[in-house]
Amino acid sequence: MENNDVNRSLKTRHLSMIALGGSIGTGLFVASGSSISTAGPGGALIAYVAIGIMVYFLMTSLGEMATYMPVSGSFATYATKFIDPAFGFALGWNYWFNWAITLAVDLSTISIVVKYWFPSWTSWKISLTFMIVLLVINFISVSSFGETEYWLSSVKVTAVIIFLIVGVLSILGILGNENFVGLTNYTYKKAPFVGGVPAILSVFVVAGFSFQGTELIGITAGESATPEKSIPKAIKQVFWRILLFYILSIAIIGALIPYTSPNLLGSDAGDIAISPFTIVFKKVGIPLAAGVMNAVILTSVISAANSGLYAASRMLWSMSKNNMAPKVFEKTNGRGVPVFSLLLTALVGGAALFTSLYGDSFYELLVAASGLTGFIAWIGIAFSHYRFRKAYLFKGYSLDDLKYKAKWFPFGPILAIILGIIIIIGQDVRSMVDFNIGRLLISYSGLIILFMCWAYYKIKHKTKFLKLEDIDVEATKNGGHY
């Protein structure tokens, strides 16, 4: 008998750690420094707090739907059922494309980081080796993926906790070989706000990218052993992760490193020398600080590639299950792994990676096209939740029956939608001002692809925007593929 189902074998500790360490990566370890140099410590803090609030509301929205209807397709399935099947189709294919291309970026970054220790090694061989290792891990079982992600996330979380302790002790003057600075960098020269509102808005985009991957908890819901318990627990940890790992880290970096420091100006994920974490560790005299942070960054990028391979394969499997992708991608092996979805994702990611070896133009276009997809997915999550809750109440159901209820509805999803639109518009404001058509087409190509996918499905299947009375909430709860 043909097997087309995934296995529910992710444990609560897997989901909790994935939620805790899911979005901790080069965005925090490296790009946070460029945010402070751009908008000053105060400006960066405002941007990260604003995006942190947005992400928190997004995760509570996703948590409510994922607990009620835990499916691997997550928000693409929700958009199909609560908004319009054409939008669900466009959202799903865009998200798959995003992770397939991001996989190539991560594999390329892995080779750069590894060459810190082994400069003579060939880049494509390093990338290919890690691709094969990650493919094997994901092929074995979803538990194999979960266990790998658990330990990779543990390393990241531990590194951030150590940094926070070292940072606070340095601010208090207990640690460090240099003169005591306290909080003086917050008033140094033009600090705390540098560049005004435009600079803060530009950091919104950087902060948004730093938080991408948080929505992965929704994808894992379809393979959770106890979604009604593990998802709410994981979502509740999001608030503390945002507060401790991002807001406090940015506050500490802003206090210890002046925004004028040339070491903060880089944004290359492979260049550990510009990681503010490295700078702080060096200041307090931790031996081999650069090498230690390089290892942590390597862990982060491997984790991102591992998560990307998983998320993309499950999204493609779900699309096939909903008749929005060829049926071959619905097939799973005896351990519930969607093998063909996994192989296509790896193939496209590998192809995108190797295009970079023969010229950067096409590769850069692919990366630019995938850049907005995460933010589009966020808006899709918020709008889906808004529609779900409206339909749920319209049909006469009680909120008391929900195992997890998102807070501050409808303020949460509405705020997330507004901030998501601001981030997307702010992707390339300079090209808008200069009216650079060519650059605009590249920067916003993700929106063009989304519209093309939406239009294709809309015309072919003649779908309509669902009215509240047409949304079958009960069928959603008891039906589906979970």
C-alpha positions, 0 to 999 in steps of 0.5 A: 500500500502506498504511503502518503502520510508523515509521522507525528514523532517530534517531541515537545522538547524538539519543538520547544528548542526549535522555537527557542533557537529557530531564528537565532542566526547570522542576523543576530550574530553579525547583522545586528552590528550593522543595524547599530552603525546605521541607526545608532543604539537607540534606533536599532533598539526601537526597530528590533522592539517593533519587529519583536512585537510584530513577530510575537503577535504573528506567533500567537496567531500561528499558534492558535491556528496550528493548535486547532489544525496542526498540518505540515502545510501550515499557513499555505493551507490556512490561506487556502481555507480561510482566504482564497485557494489562489492565495494559498497556492501562491503563498505555498509555492513562494515559500518553497521557492524561498527556502530552496534558494535560501538553502543555496545561500546557506550552503555557500555561507557554510563554505566561507565559514569553514575556510576560516580554518581550512583556506585551501579547501575548495568551496563547492566541495565543502558545500556539496559535502554538507548538502549530502550530510543534511540530506541524509539527516532529513532522509532518515526520519523527522526525529533525526531532523528534530534531534539534530535541530535540538542540539544545533539550537542548544549551541546557539542558545548557550552562546547567546546566554554566555554573551548576555552574562559577559555583556552585563558584567562588562557594562557593570565594570566587573569584566573587561580589560578596557576602561569602564564605559557603562552606558556612555555609548548611548549618548556618544556623539549623535547617539542614541539615534543616528540618521533619523526615521529613514535609518530606523526604517531601513533597520526594520528590514534588517531586523525582519530578516533576523527574525525570519524562520520563526514561523517554522514552528507552524510547519513542524506542527504537522509532525508533532506528537502532541500538538495541543500541548507542545505548540502552546508551550513553544509559542509561550517561549517566543516572548522570552526569546525575543526579549532576552535573545534579541532585545537584550543582546542589541541593548548590550551591544549598543552599550559596549560598542560605539556605533562609529566602530568600523568593525560594525560596518560589515554585513558578510555572514562569513566574516566573523571579525565583524561579529559584535559578539566576537568584539565583546568576547575579545574585550573581556579577554576570552581566548580564541574569541574569533574561532569560538564565534566562528564555530557558533556561526557555523552551527547557526548556518548549518541549522538554517540549512537543515531547517530550510530543507525540512520546511521546503520539503514539507510545504511541497508535500502539503501542496501536493496533498492539496492538489496544488503540486504534482502528486508524486511529491505526496509520496513518503517512505516507510518513515513518513519522509516525503522523499521526492519533495526532499530531493527536488528541494535539494536539487533546486537548492544545489542548482542555485548554488552552482549558478553562483560559480558561473556568474553572480548576476543570475544567482543574485536575481534568485536571491533577490526574488526570494528575499520578500517571501518570508515577509509575504508569508508573515502577512499571510499568517496574520490575515489567515488568522484574522479571517479564521477567528472571524469565521469561527465566531460567525459560525457560532463557536465559542473561544473557550473551546480553543486549546490556545487563544491568541492575545489581543485580537484583532489588534495583533494580526492587524499590527502584523499586517501593517508592519509587514507591508511597511517592511516590504515597501522599505525593502528598497526605498532608495530605488523608489526615490531614484525611480530606478525601474531595473533595480525595483524589478529585482528588489520586488521580484518576489511580489511579481512571482507571487502575483503570477502564481496567484493569477495562474491559479485564479484564472485556471480554477476560477477561485473567489475570495471566500466569504465568512459563510463559505468558510467551513470551520468545522470541516477544517477542524475534523477534516484535513490530512492530520 
